[in-house]
């Protein structure tokens, strides 16, 4: 006089739900089931029953009705296939530097993202930063030689979309430096409970500003010997 229901979940997509789901029959107790798993409910009276899938992450969606009605026959096992698709929750940003001029910065630059150093970048190269939360971010180049200048804002805002890659292109032009030059290393140390989330900007001799992290360092080369003014 009783039958069973075999429930199977199949999950596809770029960022599947890592802790699986919850399944219930006739709005009864919820039982854990994997993102790609099976669960069998036994001793059900013949007739119609409802199967509901819960516990899905916000980026996941079940195909078809939820809950859905299943007809159970005595002595038989009805099957329910639940197909879930999970979309991305993060994106990436590709930072490109294009440097022109007679005396490009020999050691390249440092990429800053939201006030933190995120690696070196050649004078003409690119770097991709993955797994970024969707939303607004601030990206910039630091460690720019005094004889070089970035076109446009530095740092600049950029918007990251889940499942997509944003692009930030920095065009740098360099002139010949003075015949006798040196460098200045600018280092920051920040303490306290709420540091500035997007870092700082500094300038040498009132020139173009460039970003530096809240606890980081940047070197400006190609400076003429003598006294200079550094402003944070």
SVG drawing of the C-alpha trace seen along z (x, -y; Angstrom):
<svg xmlns="http://www.w3.org/2000/svg" viewBox="-4 -71 78 74">
<polyline fill="none" stroke="black" stroke-width="0.4" points="0.0,0.0 3.1,-2.3 5.6,-3.7 8.8,-5.7 10.2,-8.8 13.8,-9.0 15.1,-12.6 18.2,-13.5 19.8,-16.9 22.1,-18.0 23.9,-21.4 25.7,-23.2 27.2,-26.6 30.4,-28.5 29.9,-28.8 27.8,-25.9 26.4,-26.0 29.2,-24.4 27.0,-23.2 24.2,-21.6 20.5,-22.0 17.6,-21.0 14.7,-18.8 11.4,-18.2 8.3,-16.1 4.8,-17.4 6.5,-20.3 7.8,-17.9 11.3,-17.9 14.1,-19.2 16.9,-16.8 20.3,-17.7 21.1,-16.7 24.3,-17.4 24.5,-19.8 24.8,-16.6 23.2,-13.9 20.3,-11.6 17.9,-11.0 15.1,-8.5 11.9,-8.9 10.1,-5.6 6.7,-4.4 4.6,-7.0 0.9,-6.4 -0.1,-6.0 -1.2,-9.3 0.1,-12.8 2.9,-14.3 4.9,-17.5 8.7,-17.8 10.3,-21.1 14.0,-22.2 15.4,-24.8 18.7,-26.1 19.8,-27.4 22.4,-30.2 21.2,-33.5 23.1,-32.9 21.4,-29.5 18.0,-28.8 16.0,-25.7 14.5,-24.8 10.7,-24.1 8.2,-24.3 9.2,-24.4 7.5,-22.7 6.4,-20.2 3.8,-17.5 4.8,-13.8 2.4,-10.9 3.4,-7.8 2.1,-4.3 1.9,-1.5 4.9,0.8 6.8,-1.6 9.4,-4.3 8.7,-7.6 11.7,-9.7 12.2,-13.5 15.0,-15.2 15.9,-18.7 18.2,-20.7 19.9,-23.7 21.9,-26.3 24.3,-28.6 25.6,-31.8 28.8,-33.7 29.1,-36.0 32.5,-37.5 34.3,-39.2 37.8,-40.3 39.7,-43.3 42.5,-43.4 44.9,-46.3 47.0,-47.2 50.0,-49.6 51.1,-51.2 54.2,-53.3 55.7,-55.5 58.7,-57.9 62.4,-58.0 63.1,-56.8 60.4,-54.5 60.4,-53.5 62.9,-50.6 61.3,-48.7 57.7,-49.1 55.0,-49.9 53.0,-48.5 49.2,-47.9 47.1,-49.1 43.5,-47.9 41.3,-49.4 44.3,-50.7 46.4,-47.5 49.3,-46.5 48.3,-43.7 51.6,-43.0 54.1,-44.3 53.2,-45.5 55.7,-45.9 56.0,-49.3 54.0,-47.8 52.2,-44.8 49.0,-43.6 47.8,-41.8 44.4,-40.2 43.0,-40.1 40.3,-37.5 37.6,-36.8 36.6,-40.4 33.3,-41.2 30.8,-42.8 30.6,-46.5 32.8,-49.6 36.6,-49.4 39.6,-51.8 42.6,-50.8 45.8,-52.7 49.5,-52.6 52.3,-53.6 56.0,-53.6 56.0,-55.9 59.3,-57.6 59.4,-61.3 60.0,-61.7 56.8,-59.7 53.2,-60.8 49.9,-58.9 47.2,-60.2 43.9,-60.6 43.0,-59.9 45.3,-57.8 43.9,-56.1 40.5,-55.7 37.2,-54.1 36.1,-50.9 33.0,-48.8 33.2,-45.0 30.2,-42.9 29.7,-39.3 30.8,-36.9 32.6,-39.5 36.1,-41.1 36.4,-44.9 39.4,-46.6 41.5,-49.5 44.1,-50.9 46.8,-53.3 48.7,-55.2 52.1,-56.5 54.4,-58.9 58.0,-59.4 60.5,-62.1 64.3,-62.0 65.2,-62.4 67.8,-65.0 71.4,-63.7 72.0,-63.1 69.1,-61.6 68.1,-59.8 65.0,-58.4 62.6,-58.8 61.0,-55.9 57.6,-56.8 56.4,-54.4 53.1,-54.5 52.2,-52.8 48.5,-53.0 47.2,-51.9 43.8,-52.0 40.5,-50.2 39.2,-51.7 42.0,-52.3 41.2,-54.2 39.7,-51.5 41.0,-52.9 44.5,-53.9 46.2,-57.3 47.7,-59.3 51.0,-61.1 52.8,-63.6 56.4,-64.7 57.0,-68.4 53.3,-69.0 53.3,-66.7 50.8,-64.1 49.4,-62.1 49.8,-58.4 48.3,-55.8 50.0,-54.1 48.5,-51.5 47.6,-52.2 50.7,-50.2 52.9,-50.0 55.7,-51.6 56.4,-53.2 59.6,-54.4 59.8,-57.4 63.0,-57.3 64.4,-59.9 64.5,-62.8 67.1,-65.5 69.6,-65.6 68.6,-68.1 65.6,-68.8 62.1,-67.7 58.7,-68.0 56.5,-64.9 52.8,-65.4 50.4,-62.7"/>
</svg>
